[in-house]
Amino acid sequence: MTPRTQQNTAPAARPQGSHHWVMTLELPGRAMSTFSGTWTPPAGTTRHDVFTGIQADIARQNPDMARGNVVFFSLEPNQL
């Protein structure tokens, strides 16, 4: 029996960052939103640097969430 080969006809995936992150912010009694993405932090970057950078980027893109409480944050290597 010979192994089957599959062809992938999907378009090429866009490059992704080295880490995957998820952050949920809440404006008590008003709104809750979850954001996610990938990022390759520069050498020497700390987890805290990434946290505050992501939080600031979300605030720039979503001004209403600038004062949101962080309910959840995850940062992990983006590989299986």
N, C-alpha and C positions, 0 to 999 in steps of 0.2 A: 504494500500500500504506500503510495507516495503522499507526502504532506501537501496540503492545499496552500496556495499563496493567495493572499487577499491584496487587492489594490485599494489604496486609499484615494478616493476621488474628491475628498473634502479639500477646500482651499487651505493653503498653508496657514498655520496659526501665527498670530502676531507674537513677537518676542515678549516674554514675561520676565518679571523681576525675580530675584533670587529668594524672596520671602513673600508669603501671602499673609495679608492682614484682614481682620474683621473688627469693626468698632460700632457699637450701638450707643446712641446718644438719646437722652430723654429730656424733654421740657415738661416737668411734672404738670399733669392735668391738661396738657396741650398737644404734645406730639411725641412720638418715638420713631427713630429711623435707624436702620442698620446700613452701613457702608462697607465696601470691601474692595480690595485691589491687590496689586503686587508692587514690590519695590525692591530695588537693589541699593541698599544703603552704602555710602562710601566707607572705606576702611576706617576703623576706629570709632565708628558710630555706635552709641550705646542704645539699649532698648528704650531708655527714657527719651533719647533724642528722636527715635522713630515715633514713639507715642506722641510727643508734643508736635512733631512735624506733621503727622497725619491729622491730629486734632486741629491744627492751624489751617491745613489745606482744606479740610471739610468746612471750617468756618468761613474761609474765603469763598468757597463755592456755594455755601448754604448759610448766608448771614443769620438766619433765624436760629441756627444750631450753634452759634458762637458761644452761647452761655449754657449749652446743654450739659447735663450730667452724664458722665461716662458710666454706662451700665455694664458694658462688656467690652473687653479688648483681647484680641489674640494675635500673635505674631509668630509664625512658624516657617521653617524652610519650605520652599515651594517645590518639593519633590516627593515622590512616593517611594 
